[in-house]
Each structure stands twice: as structure tokens, then as C-alpha cells.
Amino acid sequence: MTTHLATLSLTTTAIELRRASMDHVSAIIALLADDPLGASRESTESDADLQPYREAFNDIDGDPRQLLVVAVAGGEVVGTMQLTFIPGLSRRGALRAQIEAVRVRDDFRGLGLGQAMFGWAIGEAQRRGCVMIQLTADKTRTNAHRFYTRLGFVASHEGFKLDMRSQSAVDSAEFFDA
């Protein structure tokens, strides 16, 4: 399996985009945890903390419709994103791409890496025949909203999520007469 996906030329350095490997998991989780939202959701304090991430990585890596990407500079992971290619019946059986878990290491922000990563992701979605790319961003991530708008994304839908781990998750039995 090819691990090298592309080389991105920034004004200060060249970045290699690679298909993530198990060796990248701890660096990816560190990127995901490096903001107020992620810090409350992710845990990397011990090797045991990484086990659920490793299991998820195996699921992602084994699925041909998933692509977990790392941006590498000087041998270090400086960015990441996950692409999911979703077939559907709507839009005449269209394929769409979902981009999520986008992070750029703090010292690489503002250098154009995020824009270059998205340029590559958009090209990859086109190459695979996608008719649409979608993403979500937490309502508190206003900088991300501005970034996505600048890239041409439109806030066209209102998203909803149901956290199945919370105490307030609705019991499915409430929806049906037993």
C-alpha cells in the first residue's frame, strides 16, 4: 500500500502527505487533543489510553472508503485529516467525501499548510468521482468557520448529533410501543 500521497510545497518547507500508519497514532491524538475541545475528549497519558485509538486506527485503515492522512515535516507529524468516501442514493447515486479531524500543529499554522491539505483533499475527492465534499465544525471553532468559508465551503445545513455515551441519550424504546 502506498504511503506517500503528495508533496506540498510551502514557502518555508516541503511537507509530505502520507497515509497514516500505526506509528503515527500517538502524534495524531496529540494534535486532536491540542485545543480546548480536544483536551476534554482525548487522553494520551498512558499506553493503555492509546488502545482504543489503535483499535479505531485498524478499523479505519482496513476500510477502503477511509483515508487517514498525516502531514510530515522533518520526520514529525505536523498535520492530520481524515477523509471518508460515502456512497449514497441521493443526487443520482452520488459519492460524497466527508472531511473531519483536521488539525495543524500550532507552529505550522498560518503557513498555508491547512489550505494545501484541503487542496489535496479536494483533488482526491474529484479523482474518486465525488460530487460533493462535506464537513462539520463545532460552533465554537469560529476561526475554522472563516477558514472553510475562505476555501469556498458554504454553511448550508444545520447539523445535529446524539452523543450515545451521555446520560441524556434518548432510550430507543421511547420511540416504539412495546
N, C-alpha and C positions, 0 to 999 in steps of 0.2 A: 504494500500500500504506500502510495506516495505521501511523504510528509511535507515536502516543500510545496507551497501553493503559489507564492508570488514573492517578489522583492519590491518593497515600497521605497522610493527614494524621497526622503525628506531633505530639507535644506541643510540640516546638520549631520544626518546619518542615514544609512540604509537600514531598513527594517525587513526582516524575513518573516513572512506569514507562513505558519506551519500548521498542519493538522496536529492537534494536541495529542500528547501521549500520557500514559500514566505518570511519567516522571514530572509532568507539568502540573499535576493536580494541586499540590500544596501551594504553588505560586498563583494559580488561578483563584483558589479560595482566598488567599491573602488579598488579591485585587478586589474580589467581591466583598470582602469584609472591611475594606478601607474607605468607608464613609459611614455616616450616622445610621442609615437604614441597614446596610450590610453588617455593621458591627453588632446590631441587635439580633441578626438572623444566623450569622455564620460562626463557627467555632473551629479553631485550629490549634488549641492549646496542647493537645496530646496526639499521639499516633492513633489512639482509639477514636478520637474525634474525626479523623480523616476517613475512617472506614466507610461511613455512608456515602461520602463523596466518591470514593474509589468504586463502590458498587454502582453508583449512578454513572460514573465515567464509563464503566464496562457496558452498561445499557446503551448509552449514547454512542459509544464507539462501534458497537455491534449493529447499529441501525443505519442502513444506507441513506435514510432520509434525514439524518442528523450530521452536522458538521461542527465540531468544537475547534475553534481556531485560536492560536496564540500568536502574538506579535513578539518577535525576539530581536533584541539588540545586544550585542556584546555577550551573547550566551545567556542573557537574562530575559525573562518574560516581562514585557512592558505593556501588554495589552491583551485583551481577550474578547471574544464574542461567540455566540452560539447561533447557528442557522438551522432552521427546521424547514423542510420542504413538505408542504401539506397538500395532498390531492383532495379535490372536492367536486361535488356535482354542480354547485352553483357556478355562474359565469361560464356556462357551457363546458363543464368538466375541467375547470382551470386549476392549474397548480399555482400555489402561492408560497412565498417564503416568509417565515417569521424570524425576526432578528431579536435576540434577547441577551441578557447578561453581558452587555457591552461595558467594558472598563478599560481605562488607560491609566497607567501608573502616573502619579502626581507629577513627577519630574519630566514626564513626556507630554503633559497636557499643554495645549497652545502651540504645538509644533506642527500640527496638521496630521498627526497620526490617526486620530479618530475619523477625519474626513477621508483619508487614504484607505482606511479599513472599510469604511462604508462604500467607497468607490469600488473596491474589490468585491465586496459582498453583493452590490447591485449588479456588477458584471457577472458574477457567478450565478445569481438568480436568473438573469437573462439567458445565460448559457444553458441553464437547465430547463428553460421554457416557462418560467413563472410569468404570470400576467400581473402580479401584484406583490408588493412587499409590505408587511405589516409589522408593527412593533407596539409595545406599550411602555410607558414610563410612569413611575409613581408621580402623583400630583405634586409632591413636594420638590421634585427634581426640575426646577424651573430652568436651570442652565441647560439641561438635556433637552427640554422642550424647545428652547431657542435654537439649539444646535440642529435638531431634527427638522425644524421649520426651515432653517437656512439650507438644508440639504434637499428641500422640496417635499418633505413629508407634510401631510395635512391632518390636522386633528379632526377627523371626520366622524368618529364614533365615540360613544361613551362606553368605557369598559367596566365590567363587573367581575368580581372574584368572590369565591366562597372558600374560606380557609377551613379545610376539613379537620385541622388539628385543634381548632379553638373550641371552647366550651359553648360558644354561641352558634356553632354549625347546626343547621336545621336537621332534625331527625327525618329521614326519608319516609318513615311510616306515617308522619303527619300529612303527607300528600295523598295517601291512599286509604280507602276504607278497608279495614282489616276484617 
